[in-house]
């Protein structure tokens, strides 16, 4: 298969997934992944296809292959980090989830979804203070609610130390 055929086949598989034909998309992506085992983009799409079907454990190696390779766009890298971290969390692998999601937040500090999923994983590991801090900071910086915006400075202040008193 040449590069053009690879691109067409990948686009068709992604289209199937987005149109709700997840199992057919997964089968096509498995075939593509077998033919192009070092292709990070195909691996990422195969991971996503497994995740949407609730096959999280099967998705992990594809996420890892995608993230370990080269060629992922910035958007796909963000998605793969979020997907892998979230998948580890769903599988009860909380420490792995925190590790992956922290790495994602370090690479993409302005990504609110990564910070939100990191907060959930931190909650699962008992790091409630840090989880709450992340969520409060995200709320303070991204909310369009006028009352939240009015108290942004106070929310950000207390996010740093929820135990602070006078």
N, C-alpha and C positions, 0 to 999 in steps of 0.2 A: 504494500500500500504506500503510495507517495504522500507527500505533505498535504497536497490539495484534498486527496481522499480522506486523509486523517482529519483535516479541519472540517470537512463536510460531515463526516461520520460523527464527530464530536458535537458539532452544532445540532445535528438531528437528534442525538441522544439527550442533549440539554433541553431541546424543544419538547421532546416527549415528556421529560420530567416536569417541566413547567406547565404542560397541558394536562397533567394528572395521570399520565401513563408511567407511573414510577417503576413498576416491575420490568416493563419492556425497556425503559431507559437503563435500568440497572444491568440487565442482560447485555445490552449493547456496550455499556461502559466496561463491563467485565471482559468482554471480547477485545475491546480496544486496549484495555490495561494489559492484557496478556500479550498483545502484539507490540505495545509500546511501554514496557515495564518501567522505564526510566523517565517517562513523561509526567512531570509534576502536575500539569493542568488536567490531564486525564485522571490521574490519581485523586486529585481534589474533587473532581466531578463524580468519580466513583464513590468516594467517601460520602458526599452529599446524597447520592442516590440511595445508599444504604441507610443513612440517617433518617431520611424521610419515610422509609419503610419500617422504622423501629428496629433496624438491625445494627444497633450501636456498636456492639463488640466487633462486628465485621467491618465497620467503618474505620475503626482506629488505625489499622495498618495502612489504609489508603491515605488517611490524613497525614500520618507520619511520613509516608513516601512522598506525598506532595510537598510537605514542608521541608523535607530533607533534600529535595531536588532544587533545580533552578528553573526559572521561566514563569513562575507565578506572578501575575500582576499584583500591584499593591492591594487592590480590592480583594482579589482572590486570597492573598496571604492573610489579610484581616479575617476573611471568612473562614479560612482553614484553621487559624488559631482559635477563633471563637467556637467553631464546630468541634475541634478536638478537645478543647477545655470543657465545653458543655457536655460532650459525650463522656469524658472521664467522670464528670460530676454525676451524670445520670447512672453510670455504672457503679457509683459508690466509691470511686477512686478519687477521693476529695483532695488529697495532697498533690496528686498528679494534675488535677484540674487547676488547683491554685498555681502550681509551677507554670503550666502552659499559659494560663490567663494573665499571670503577672508578666510573663515575657511578652505577651500581646500588648498589655498596657504600656510596657516600657517602649515597645516599638511604635505604638500608636496611642500616645497619651490622651489625645482628644476624642477617642472613640468611646462614646457613652455606652454602647452595647457591651464592649469588652469589660468596661469598669463594672457594669451591672452584673454580668455573669461572674466576674471575680468576686464581687460582694456576696453573691449567693454561695459560691464555693468557700469563701472565708467563713460565712455563717456555719456551713457544714463542718468546718474544722474547729469550730468553737472560738474563732477570732471575731467575736461580735462587735467589738469596739471598732476595729478597722473596717469591717463590713458596713457598719452604720456611717462611719466617716466618709467612705467612698460614696454611699448613696446620698448623704446630705450634701456633699460637695457637688455631686452631679445635679441634684435638685436645685441647689442655689444658682448654679451657672447655666442651667438649661430651661428652667421653668418659664412659661409665659404667663403663669398665674400672677395677677397683679399683687395679691397679698403676699405671695412668696417673694416676689421681686422686691417688695417694700422692706422685707426683713432679710434680704440676701446677706448683708454684712454680719448680722447676728447669727444666721444659720452657718455661715462659713466659719465664724469665730468658734461657735460651740462644736462644730464638726471636729475641730482639732482636739477638743477636750470636753467630752460630754459630762465629765465629773466636776468641772469647774464650778465653784460657788464663790460667793463673796463673804 
